[in-house]
Amino acid sequence: MNPHDQMSYFRKRSEYLKSIPASERVMEELKFTENIGFISITDYLSMMFDDLEEMGVKITVSVMSRMAKLVMDFHNNFHSWSMNGWSPAELARSMPKSKGPVQIAFGKNIEKMIANGEYDRKELVEMAEKAGLRVEPNSRNGKS
């Protein structure tokens, strides 16, 4: 697209967005953002709330919470161009089912750092378990 056509497109889009109610404008921007796919949904939420405040909309905590849930539901079920028509929810359903928490083992370099005193084995095991990971028994007890 040449720069003149690009400017014309954005000018027309801007005029269109100004001509519709704020609620429709928010949805149009959300759909556009989802299709393009180069902005994270959390960044979009932040921008959306900023835009609404600029429009004079007073947002309570309960309204913000409800809107964030609705936007996330929309995001998780939106068939976007950037994901080749798949929604995040469909991709998650297509993944193999997990067989419990992921298990990790400390490799040779971690074992060297434990032996050198740079890392504490007990502390590493606690951090891994706090993150929801199972630590292989040999790594847990120092027999790897």
DSSP file (Angstrom, degrees, kcal/mol; ACC not computed):
  #  RESIDUE AA STRUCTURE BP1 BP2  ACC     N-H-->O    O-->H-N    N-H-->O    O-->H-N    TCO  KAPPA ALPHA  PHI   PSI    X-CA   Y-CA   Z-CA
    1    1 A M              0   0    0      0, 0.0     0, 0.0     0, 0.0     0, 0.0   0.000 360.0 360.0 360.0 128.7    0.0    0.0    0.0
    2    2 A N     >  -     0   0    0      1,-0.1     4,-2.3     4,-0.0     3,-0.3  -0.408 360.0-107.7 -77.0 158.6    1.5    3.3   -1.0
    3    3 A P  H  > S+     0   0    0      0, 0.0     4,-2.5     0, 0.0     5,-0.2   0.821 117.8  54.7 -56.9 -34.8    1.7    6.1    1.7
    4    4 A H  H  > S+     0   0    0      2,-0.2     4,-2.3     1,-0.2     5,-0.1   0.936 110.7  44.7 -65.2 -45.6   -1.1    8.1    0.1
    5    5 A D  H  > S+     0   0    0     -3,-0.3     4,-2.5     2,-0.2    -1,-0.2   0.883 112.3  53.5 -64.3 -37.6   -3.6    5.2    0.2
    6    6 A Q  H  X S+     0   0    0     -4,-2.3     4,-2.4     2,-0.2    -2,-0.2   0.930 110.2  45.9 -63.0 -46.3   -2.5    4.4    3.7
    7    7 A M  H  X S+     0   0    0     -4,-2.5     4,-2.5     1,-0.2    -1,-0.2   0.896 111.9  52.3 -64.0 -39.8   -3.2    8.0    4.9
    8    8 A S  H  X S+     0   0    0     -4,-2.3     4,-2.5     2,-0.2    -2,-0.2   0.918 109.9  49.2 -62.1 -43.6   -6.5    7.9    3.0
    9    9 A Y  H  X S+     0   0    0     -4,-2.5     4,-2.7     1,-0.2    -2,-0.2   0.944 113.4  44.9 -60.7 -49.3   -7.5    4.7    4.8
   10   10 A F  H  X S+     0   0    0     -4,-2.4     4,-2.4     2,-0.2    -1,-0.2   0.857 112.2  52.2 -67.4 -34.1   -6.6    6.0    8.2
   11   11 A R  H  X S+     0   0    0     -4,-2.5     4,-2.3     2,-0.2    -1,-0.2   0.934 112.7  45.2 -64.8 -46.1   -8.4    9.3    7.6
   12   12 A K  H  X S+     0   0    0     -4,-2.5     4,-2.5     2,-0.2    -2,-0.2   0.903 113.6  50.1 -63.9 -41.6  -11.6    7.5    6.5
   13   13 A R  H  X S+     0   0    0     -4,-2.7     4,-2.7    -5,-0.2    -2,-0.2   0.916 110.3  49.9 -64.0 -42.2  -11.3    5.1    9.5
   14   14 A S  H  X S+     0   0    0     -4,-2.4     4,-1.9     2,-0.2    -2,-0.2   0.914 111.6  48.1 -62.2 -43.7  -10.8    8.0   11.9
   15   15 A E  H  X S+     0   0    0     -4,-2.3     4,-1.0     2,-0.2    -2,-0.2   0.909 112.1  49.9 -63.2 -42.0  -13.9    9.8   10.5
   16   16 A Y  H >X S+     0   0    0     -4,-2.5     3,-0.8     1,-0.2     4,-0.5   0.934 109.7  50.3 -61.6 -46.8  -15.9    6.6   10.7
   17   17 A L  H >< S+     0   0    0     -4,-2.7     3,-0.8     1,-0.3    -1,-0.2   0.855 108.2  53.1 -62.8 -34.6  -14.9    6.0   14.3
   18   18 A K  H 3< S+     0   0    0     -4,-1.9    -1,-0.3     1,-0.2    -2,-0.2   0.760 104.8  57.6 -69.1 -23.5  -15.9    9.6   15.2
   19   19 A S  H << S+     0   0    0     -4,-1.0    -1,-0.2    -3,-0.8    -2,-0.2   0.544  97.7  70.2 -87.2  -6.9  -19.3    9.0   13.7
   20   20 A I  S << S-     0   0    0     -3,-0.8     5,-0.1    -4,-0.5     0, 0.0  -0.741  92.9 -88.0-111.3 159.1  -20.3    6.1   15.9
   21   21 A P     >  -     0   0    0      0, 0.0     4,-2.3     0, 0.0     3,-0.3  -0.191  41.0-109.3 -61.0 156.4  -21.2    5.8   19.6
   22   22 A A  H  > S+     0   0    0      1,-0.2     4,-2.4     2,-0.2     5,-0.2   0.857 117.0  55.1 -56.5 -40.2  -18.4    5.2   22.1
   23   23 A S  H  > S+     0   0    0      1,-0.2     4,-1.7     2,-0.2    -1,-0.2   0.908 111.3  44.1 -64.0 -40.6  -19.5    1.7   22.8
   24   24 A E  H  > S+     0   0    0     -3,-0.3     4,-2.7     2,-0.2    -1,-0.2   0.866 111.0  55.5 -69.6 -35.3  -19.3    0.7   19.1
   25   25 A R  H  X S+     0   0    0     -4,-2.3     4,-2.5     2,-0.2    -2,-0.2   0.906 106.1  50.9 -62.6 -42.5  -16.0    2.6   18.8
   26   26 A V  H  X S+     0   0    0     -4,-2.4     4,-2.1     1,-0.2    -1,-0.2   0.922 112.7  46.0 -61.4 -44.3  -14.5    0.5   21.6
   27   27 A M  H  X S+     0   0    0     -4,-1.7     4,-2.8     2,-0.2     5,-0.2   0.899 111.3  51.7 -67.6 -40.5  -15.7   -2.8   19.9
   28   28 A E  H  X S+     0   0    0     -4,-2.7     4,-2.4     1,-0.2    -2,-0.2   0.920 111.9  46.7 -61.2 -43.6  -14.4   -1.7   16.5
   29   29 A E  H  X S+     0   0    0     -4,-2.5     4,-2.7     2,-0.2    -1,-0.2   0.889 111.8  51.4 -65.9 -38.5  -11.0   -0.9   17.9
   30   30 A L  H  X S+     0   0    0     -4,-2.1     4,-2.7     2,-0.2    -2,-0.2   0.936 111.5  46.3 -64.1 -46.3  -11.0   -4.2   19.8
   31   31 A K  H  X S+     0   0    0     -4,-2.8     4,-2.3     2,-0.2    -2,-0.2   0.917 114.1  48.7 -62.0 -42.9  -11.8   -6.2   16.6
   32   32 A F  H  X S+     0   0    0     -4,-2.4     4,-2.2    -5,-0.2     5,-0.2   0.935 113.0  47.3 -61.5 -47.0   -9.2   -4.2   14.6
   33   33 A T  H  X S+     0   0    0     -4,-2.7     4,-2.5     1,-0.2     6,-0.4   0.903 111.8  50.3 -62.0 -43.3   -6.6   -4.8   17.3
   34   34 A E  H  < S+     0   0    0     -4,-2.7    48,-0.4     1,-0.2    -1,-0.2   0.904 111.7  48.0 -63.5 -41.1   -7.4   -8.5   17.6
   35   35 A N  H  < S+     0   0    0     -4,-2.3    47,-0.7    -5,-0.2    -2,-0.2   0.891 113.3  46.0 -68.8 -38.9   -7.1   -8.9   13.8
   36   36 A I  H  < S-     0   0    0     -4,-2.2    -2,-0.2    -5,-0.2    -1,-0.2   0.924  88.2-163.6 -71.6 -43.8   -3.8   -7.1   13.4
   37   37 A G     <  +     0   0    0     -4,-2.5    -3,-0.1    -5,-0.2    -4,-0.1   0.598  51.8 112.4  78.4  12.7   -2.4   -9.0   16.4
   38   38 A F        +     0   0    0     -5,-0.3     2,-0.4     2,-0.1    -1,-0.1   0.331  65.6  65.1-103.2  11.1    0.6   -6.8   17.2
   39   39 A I  S    S-     0   0    0     -6,-0.4    -2,-0.1    -5,-0.0     2,-0.0  -0.993  84.8-117.8-129.0 139.0   -0.6   -5.4   20.5
   40   40 A S     >  -     0   0    0     -2,-0.4     4,-2.3     1,-0.1     5,-0.1  -0.352  22.6-119.9 -72.9 155.6   -1.1   -7.5   23.6
   41   41 A I  H  > S+     0   0    0      1,-0.2     4,-2.4     2,-0.2     5,-0.1   0.836 114.3  54.7 -65.7 -32.3   -4.5   -7.8   25.1
   42   42 A T  H  > S+     0   0    0      2,-0.2     4,-2.0     1,-0.2    -1,-0.2   0.894 108.4  48.1 -69.5 -38.1   -3.3   -6.3   28.4
   43   43 A D  H  > S+     0   0    0      2,-0.2     4,-2.5     1,-0.2    -2,-0.2   0.901 111.0  52.1 -64.5 -39.6   -1.9   -3.2   26.5
   44   44 A Y  H  X S+     0   0    0     -4,-2.3     4,-3.1     2,-0.2    -2,-0.2   0.932 107.3  52.0 -62.2 -44.6   -5.2   -3.0   24.7
   45   45 A L  H  X S+     0   0    0     -4,-2.4     4,-2.4     1,-0.2     5,-0.2   0.922 109.9  49.2 -57.3 -44.7   -7.2   -3.0   28.0
   46   46 A S  H  X S+     0   0    0     -4,-2.0     4,-2.0     1,-0.2    -1,-0.2   0.931 113.6  45.7 -60.3 -46.6   -5.0   -0.2   29.3
   47   47 A M  H  X S+     0   0    0     -4,-2.5     4,-2.8     1,-0.2    -2,-0.2   0.890 110.8  54.2 -64.2 -39.0   -5.5    1.9   26.2
   48   48 A M  H  X S+     0   0    0     -4,-3.1     4,-2.6     1,-0.2    -2,-0.2   0.926 109.3  46.4 -62.7 -45.4   -9.3    1.2   26.2
   49   49 A F  H  X S+     0   0    0     -4,-2.4     4,-2.1     2,-0.2    -1,-0.2   0.886 112.6  51.0 -66.1 -37.0   -9.7    2.4   29.8
   50   50 A D  H  X S+     0   0    0     -4,-2.0     4,-2.1    -5,-0.2    -2,-0.2   0.929 111.1  48.6 -61.9 -45.3   -7.6    5.5   29.0
   51   51 A D  H  X S+     0   0    0     -4,-2.8     4,-1.7     1,-0.2    -2,-0.2   0.912 110.3  50.9 -61.5 -43.4   -9.8    6.2   25.9
   52   52 A L  H  <>S+     0   0    0     -4,-2.6     5,-2.6     1,-0.2     4,-0.3   0.898 109.5  50.3 -63.4 -39.7  -13.0    5.8   27.9
   53   53 A E  H ><5S+     0   0    0     -4,-2.1     3,-1.2     1,-0.2    -1,-0.2   0.895 108.6  52.5 -64.6 -38.6  -11.7    8.2   30.5
   54   54 A E  H 3<5S+     0   0    0     -4,-2.1    -1,-0.2     1,-0.3    -2,-0.2   0.822 105.3  55.9 -64.8 -30.1  -10.9   10.7   27.8
   55   55 A M  T 3<5S-     0   0    0     -4,-1.7    -1,-0.3    -5,-0.2    -2,-0.2   0.529 124.4-106.7 -78.1  -5.4  -14.4   10.3   26.5
   56   56 A G  T < 5 +     0   0    0     -3,-1.2     2,-0.4    -4,-0.3    -3,-0.2   0.593  68.1 150.3  92.1  11.7  -15.7   11.3   29.9
   57   57 A V      < -     0   0    0     -5,-2.6     2,-0.6    -6,-0.2    -1,-0.3  -0.661  40.6-140.7 -80.9 127.2  -16.8    7.8   31.0
   58   58 A K        -     0   0    0     -2,-0.4     2,-0.6     0, 0.0    -5,-0.0  -0.789  18.9-160.6 -88.5 123.5  -16.6    7.3   34.8
   59   59 A I        -     0   0    0     -2,-0.6     2,-0.1   -10,-0.1    -2,-0.0  -0.919   3.3-160.6-114.0 120.1  -15.4    3.8   35.5
   60   60 A T     >  -     0   0    0     -2,-0.6     4,-2.6     1,-0.1     5,-0.2  -0.443  35.2-106.0 -86.6 168.2  -15.9    2.1   38.8
   61   61 A V  H  > S+     0   0    0      1,-0.2     4,-2.5     2,-0.2     5,-0.2   0.898 121.6  50.1 -62.0 -41.1  -13.9   -0.9   40.0
   62   62 A S  H  > S+     0   0    0      2,-0.2     4,-2.2     1,-0.2    -1,-0.2   0.891 111.9  47.5 -67.7 -37.8  -16.8   -3.2   39.4
   63   63 A V  H  > S+     0   0    0      2,-0.2     4,-2.8     1,-0.2     5,-0.2   0.911 112.4  50.1 -67.0 -41.7  -17.4   -1.9   35.9
   64   64 A M  H  X S+     0   0    0     -4,-2.6     4,-2.6     2,-0.2    -2,-0.2   0.920 111.2  48.7 -61.9 -43.8  -13.7   -2.2   35.1
   65   65 A S  H  X S+     0   0    0     -4,-2.5     4,-2.0     2,-0.2    -1,-0.2   0.927 113.3  46.7 -62.1 -45.7  -13.6   -5.8   36.4
   66   66 A R  H  X S+     0   0    0     -4,-2.2     4,-2.3     2,-0.2    -2,-0.2   0.916 113.7  48.2 -63.4 -44.4  -16.7   -6.7   34.3
   67   67 A M  H  X S+     0   0    0     -4,-2.8     4,-2.8     1,-0.2     5,-0.2   0.901 109.7  52.3 -64.9 -41.1  -15.3   -5.0   31.2
   68   68 A A  H  X S+     0   0    0     -4,-2.6     4,-2.4    -5,-0.2    -1,-0.2   0.907 110.4  48.8 -61.8 -41.0  -12.0   -6.7   31.6
   69   69 A K  H  X S+     0   0    0     -4,-2.0     4,-2.5     2,-0.2    -2,-0.2   0.919 112.3  48.2 -64.0 -43.5  -13.7  -10.1   31.8
   70   70 A L  H  X S+     0   0    0     -4,-2.3     4,-2.5     2,-0.2    -2,-0.2   0.912 112.4  48.2 -63.9 -42.3  -15.8   -9.4   28.7
   71   71 A V  H  X S+     0   0    0     -4,-2.8     4,-2.9     2,-0.2    -1,-0.2   0.908 112.4  48.9 -65.2 -40.9  -12.8   -8.2   26.7
   72   72 A M  H  X S+     0   0    0     -4,-2.4     4,-2.7    -5,-0.2    -2,-0.2   0.901 111.0  49.9 -66.3 -39.9  -10.8  -11.3   27.8
   73   73 A D  H  X S+     0   0    0     -4,-2.5     4,-1.1     2,-0.2    -2,-0.2   0.922 112.4  48.3 -61.7 -43.1  -13.7  -13.6   26.8
   74   74 A F  H >X S+     0   0    0     -4,-2.5     3,-0.7     1,-0.2     4,-0.6   0.946 112.6  48.5 -60.1 -48.9  -13.9  -11.8   23.5
   75   75 A H  H >< S+     0   0    0     -4,-2.9     3,-1.0     1,-0.2    -2,-0.2   0.915 110.0  51.0 -58.0 -46.4  -10.1  -12.2   23.0
   76   76 A N  H 3< S+     0   0    0     -4,-2.7    13,-2.7     1,-0.2    14,-0.3   0.687 119.3  36.3 -69.1 -18.0  -10.2  -15.9   23.9
   77   77 A N  H << S+     0   0    0     -4,-1.1     2,-0.4    -3,-0.7    -1,-0.2   0.286  88.7 113.7-117.6   9.3  -13.0  -16.7   21.4
   78   78 A F    <<  -     0   0    0     -3,-1.0     2,-1.1    -4,-0.6    11,-0.1  -0.705  60.9-139.7 -88.5 130.0  -12.1  -14.3   18.6
   79   79 A H        -     0   0    0     -2,-0.4     8,-0.2     8,-0.1     2,-0.2  -0.754  34.7-170.6 -87.9  98.3  -11.0  -15.9   15.3
   80   80 A S    > > -     0   0    0      6,-1.2     5,-2.9    -2,-1.1     3,-0.6  -0.555  35.5-129.9 -99.7 157.2   -8.2  -13.6   14.2
   81   81 A W  G > 5S+     0   0    0      1,-0.2     3,-2.1     3,-0.2   -46,-0.1   0.895 108.2  60.9 -62.5 -41.4   -6.2  -13.2   11.1
   82   82 A S  G 3 5S+     0   0    0    -47,-0.7    -1,-0.2   -48,-0.4   -47,-0.1   0.688 107.6  44.4 -66.2 -16.8   -3.0  -13.2   13.1
   83   83 A M  G X 5S-     0   0    0     -3,-0.6     3,-1.7     3,-0.2    -1,-0.3   0.037 120.2-105.9-113.2  25.2   -3.8  -16.8   14.3
   84   84 A N  T < 5S-     0   0    0     -3,-2.1    -3,-0.2     1,-0.3    -2,-0.1   0.836  79.2 -50.5  55.4  37.5   -4.9  -18.1   10.9
   85   85 A G  T 3 <S+     0   0    0     -5,-2.9    -1,-0.3     1,-0.3     2,-0.2   0.420 109.7 122.9  86.0  -1.7   -8.6  -18.0   11.9
   86   86 A W    <   -     0   0    0     -3,-1.7    -6,-1.2    -6,-0.3    -1,-0.3  -0.600  54.0-137.3 -89.2 153.5   -8.2  -19.9   15.1
   87   87 A S     >  -     0   0    0     -2,-0.2     4,-2.3    -8,-0.2     5,-0.2  -0.788  23.5-116.7-101.9 154.7   -9.2  -18.6   18.5
   88   88 A P  H  > S+     0   0    0      0, 0.0     4,-2.3     0, 0.0     5,-0.2   0.874 116.6  54.7 -56.1 -36.8   -7.0  -19.0   21.6
   89   89 A A  H  > S+     0   0    0    -13,-2.7     4,-2.2     2,-0.2     5,-0.1   0.907 107.9  48.5 -65.3 -40.8   -9.7  -21.2   23.2
   90   90 A E  H  > S+     0   0    0    -14,-0.3     4,-1.6     2,-0.2    -1,-0.2   0.911 111.4  49.8 -65.1 -41.7   -9.8  -23.5   20.2
   91   91 A L  H  X S+     0   0    0     -4,-2.3     4,-0.7     1,-0.2    -2,-0.2   0.903 110.1  50.6 -64.0 -39.8   -6.0  -23.8   20.2
   92   92 A A  H >< S+     0   0    0     -4,-2.3     3,-0.8     1,-0.2    -1,-0.2   0.907 110.0  50.1 -63.7 -40.8   -6.0  -24.6   23.9
   93   93 A R  H 3< S+     0   0    0     -4,-2.2    -1,-0.2     1,-0.2    -2,-0.2   0.799 106.9  55.9 -67.2 -27.5   -8.7  -27.3   23.4
   94   94 A S  H 3< S+     0   0    0     -4,-1.6    -1,-0.2    -5,-0.1    -2,-0.2   0.615  88.0  97.0 -81.6 -11.5   -6.6  -28.9   20.6
   95   95 A M  S << S-     0   0    0     -3,-0.8     3,-0.1    -4,-0.7    -3,-0.0  -0.460  89.0 -95.2 -76.3 149.5   -3.5  -29.3   22.8
   96   96 A P        -     0   0    0      0, 0.0    -1,-0.1     0, 0.0     2,-0.1  -0.319  48.5 -98.7 -61.5 146.9   -2.9  -32.7   24.5
   97   97 A K        -     0   0    0      1,-0.1     2,-0.1    -3,-0.1    -4,-0.0  -0.410  39.3-113.7 -68.8 141.4   -4.2  -33.0   28.0
   98   98 A S        -     0   0    0     -2,-0.1    -1,-0.1     1,-0.1     4,-0.0  -0.447  10.0-144.5 -75.5 147.2   -1.6  -32.4   30.7
   99   99 A K        -     0   0    0      1,-0.4    -1,-0.1    -2,-0.1    -2,-0.0  -0.270  64.7 -69.7-104.7  44.8   -0.7  -35.3   33.0
  100  100 A G  S    S-     0   0    0      2,-0.0    -1,-0.4     3,-0.0     3,-0.1  -0.484  91.2 -12.0  99.7-172.9   -0.3  -33.2   36.1
  101  101 A P  S    S-     0   0    0      0, 0.0    32,-0.1     0, 0.0     2,-0.1  -0.242  77.6-100.2 -63.3 149.1    2.4  -30.6   36.9
  102  102 A V        -     0   0    0     30,-0.3    32,-2.9     1,-0.0     2,-0.4  -0.428  35.3-139.7 -67.5 141.7    5.5  -30.4   34.8
  103  103 A Q  E     -a  134   0A   0     30,-0.2     2,-0.3    -2,-0.1    32,-0.2  -0.880  18.4-167.9-107.2 137.8    8.5  -32.1   36.3
  104  104 A I  E     -a  135   0A   0     30,-2.9    32,-3.2    -2,-0.4     2,-0.4  -0.847   8.3-157.1-121.1 159.6   12.0  -30.6   36.1
  105  105 A A        -     0   0    0     -2,-0.3     2,-0.4    30,-0.2    30,-0.0  -0.989  27.1-113.6-132.2 143.1   15.5  -31.9   36.8
  106  106 A F        -     0   0    0     -2,-0.4     2,-0.0    30,-0.2    34,-0.0  -0.631  36.0-140.3 -76.9 129.4   18.5  -29.9   37.7
  107  107 A G     >  -     0   0    0     -2,-0.4     4,-2.5     1,-0.1     5,-0.2  -0.128  30.7 -86.9 -81.3-178.1   21.1  -30.1   34.9
  108  108 A K  H  > S+     0   0    0      1,-0.2     4,-2.3     2,-0.2     5,-0.2   0.875 125.8  51.5 -60.5 -40.7   24.9  -30.4   35.2
  109  109 A N  H  > S+     0   0    0      2,-0.2     4,-2.2     1,-0.2    -1,-0.2   0.911 111.1  47.0 -66.5 -41.3   25.4  -26.6   35.3
  110  110 A I  H  > S+     0   0    0      2,-0.2     4,-2.3     1,-0.2    -2,-0.2   0.920 111.4  52.3 -64.1 -42.6   22.9  -26.1   38.1
  111  111 A E  H  X S+     0   0    0     -4,-2.5     4,-2.6     1,-0.2    -2,-0.2   0.894 108.8  50.4 -61.1 -39.0   24.5  -29.1   40.0
  112  112 A K  H  X S+     0   0    0     -4,-2.3     4,-2.5     2,-0.2    -1,-0.2   0.916 110.1  50.1 -62.9 -42.4   27.9  -27.4   39.6
  113  113 A M  H  X>S+     0   0    0     -4,-2.2     5,-2.0     2,-0.2     6,-1.4   0.857 111.1  49.0 -66.5 -34.4   26.5  -24.1   41.0
  114  114 A I  H ><5S+     0   0    0     -4,-2.3     3,-0.9     4,-0.2    -1,-0.2   0.930 111.9  48.7 -66.4 -45.1   25.0  -26.0   44.0
  115  115 A A  H 3<5S+     0   0    0     -4,-2.6    -2,-0.2     1,-0.2    -1,-0.2   0.862 111.2  50.3 -62.8 -36.1   28.3  -27.8   44.6
  116  116 A N  H 3<5S-     0   0    0     -4,-2.5    -1,-0.2    -5,-0.1    -2,-0.2   0.578 116.5-115.1 -77.5  -9.8   30.2  -24.4   44.4
  117  117 A G  T <<5S+     0   0    0     -3,-0.9    -3,-0.2    -4,-0.5    -2,-0.1   0.524  84.8 119.2  87.6   5.2   27.7  -22.9   46.9
  118  118 A E  S   <S+     0   0    0     -5,-2.0     2,-0.3    -6,-0.2    -4,-0.2   0.864  79.5  31.7 -70.7 -35.1   26.3  -20.4   44.3
  119  119 A Y  S    S-     0   0    0     -6,-1.4     2,-0.6    -9,-0.2    -2,-0.2  -0.905  76.8-133.8-121.0 150.6   22.8  -21.9   44.7
  120  120 A D     >  -     0   0    0     -2,-0.3     4,-2.4     1,-0.2     5,-0.2  -0.924  12.6-147.9-102.9 122.5   21.1  -23.6   47.7
  121  121 A R  H  > S+     0   0    0     -2,-0.6     4,-2.6     1,-0.2     5,-0.2   0.909  97.4  50.3 -56.4 -46.7   19.4  -26.9   46.6
  122  122 A K  H  > S+     0   0    0      1,-0.2     4,-2.3     2,-0.2    -1,-0.2   0.900 111.1  49.1 -61.1 -41.3   16.6  -26.5   49.2
  123  123 A E  H  > S+     0   0    0      2,-0.2     4,-2.4     1,-0.2    -1,-0.2   0.901 111.3  49.3 -66.1 -41.3   15.9  -22.9   48.1
  124  124 A L  H  X S+     0   0    0     -4,-2.4     4,-2.5     2,-0.2    -2,-0.2   0.913 111.2  49.7 -63.4 -42.9   15.8  -24.0   44.4
  125  125 A V  H  X S+     0   0    0     -4,-2.6     4,-2.5    -5,-0.2     5,-0.2   0.925 111.6  48.7 -62.4 -44.7   13.4  -26.9   45.1
  126  126 A E  H  X S+     0   0    0     -4,-2.3     4,-2.3    -5,-0.2    -2,-0.2   0.906 111.6  49.2 -62.0 -42.7   11.1  -24.6   47.1
  127  127 A M  H  X S+     0   0    0     -4,-2.4     4,-1.5     2,-0.2    -1,-0.2   0.912 112.1  48.5 -64.0 -42.3   11.1  -21.9   44.3
  128  128 A A  H  <>S+     0   0    0     -4,-2.5     5,-2.4     1,-0.2    -2,-0.2   0.927 113.4  46.4 -63.9 -44.8   10.3  -24.6   41.7
  129  129 A E  H ><5S+     0   0    0     -4,-2.5     3,-1.4     1,-0.2    -1,-0.2   0.860 108.5  55.4 -67.4 -34.8    7.5  -26.1   43.8
  130  130 A K  H 3<5S+     0   0    0     -4,-2.3    -1,-0.2     1,-0.3    -2,-0.2   0.836 104.7  54.8 -64.0 -32.0    6.1  -22.6   44.5
  131  131 A A  T 3<5S-     0   0    0     -4,-1.5    -1,-0.3    -3,-0.2    -2,-0.2   0.429 127.2-102.4 -80.7   0.6    5.9  -22.1   40.8
  132  132 A G  T < 5S+     0   0    0     -3,-1.4     2,-0.3     1,-0.3   -30,-0.3   0.670  79.4 131.3  89.2  17.9    3.8  -25.3   40.5
  133  133 A L      < -     0   0    0     -5,-2.4     2,-0.4    -6,-0.1    -1,-0.3  -0.801  52.9-133.3-104.7 145.5    6.6  -27.6   39.2
  134  134 A R  E     -a  103   0A   0    -32,-2.9   -30,-2.9    -2,-0.3     2,-0.5  -0.787  20.2-138.7 -90.8 140.4    7.5  -31.0   40.5
  135  135 A V  E     -a  104   0A   0     -2,-0.4   -30,-0.2   -32,-0.2     5,-0.1  -0.881  24.6-110.3-102.9 128.4   11.2  -31.6   41.1
  136  136 A E    >>  -     0   0    0    -32,-3.2     4,-2.5    -2,-0.5     3,-0.6  -0.254  28.1-120.1 -54.2 138.1   12.6  -34.9   40.1
  137  137 A P  H 3> S+     0   0    0      0, 0.0     4,-2.3     0, 0.0     6,-0.2   0.856 112.0  54.0 -53.0 -40.8   13.6  -36.9   43.2
  138  138 A N  H 3>>S+     0   0    0      1,-0.2     5,-2.8     2,-0.2     4,-0.9   0.893 112.5  43.8 -63.0 -38.5   17.3  -37.2   42.1
  139  139 A S  H <45S+     0   0    0     -3,-0.6    -1,-0.2     3,-0.2     3,-0.2   0.873 111.9  54.2 -71.4 -36.7   17.5  -33.4   41.8
  140  140 A R  H  <5S+     0   0    0     -4,-2.5    -2,-0.2     1,-0.2    -1,-0.2   0.896 118.5  33.3 -62.0 -41.5   15.6  -32.9   45.0
  141  141 A N  H  <5S-     0   0    0     -4,-2.3    -1,-0.2    -5,-0.2    -2,-0.2   0.442 112.5-110.3-100.0  -1.6   18.0  -35.1   47.0
  142  142 A G  T  <5S+     0   0    0     -4,-0.9    -3,-0.2    -3,-0.2    -4,-0.1   0.821  82.4 118.2  80.5  31.2   21.2  -34.3   45.2
  143  143 A K      <       0   0    0     -5,-2.8    -4,-0.2    -6,-0.2    -5,-0.1   0.221 360.0 360.0-111.3  13.7   21.8  -37.7   43.5
  144  144 A S              0   0    0     -6,-0.8    -1,-0.1    -7,-0.1    -5,-0.1   0.507 360.0 360.0 -83.8 360.0   21.6  -36.6   39.8
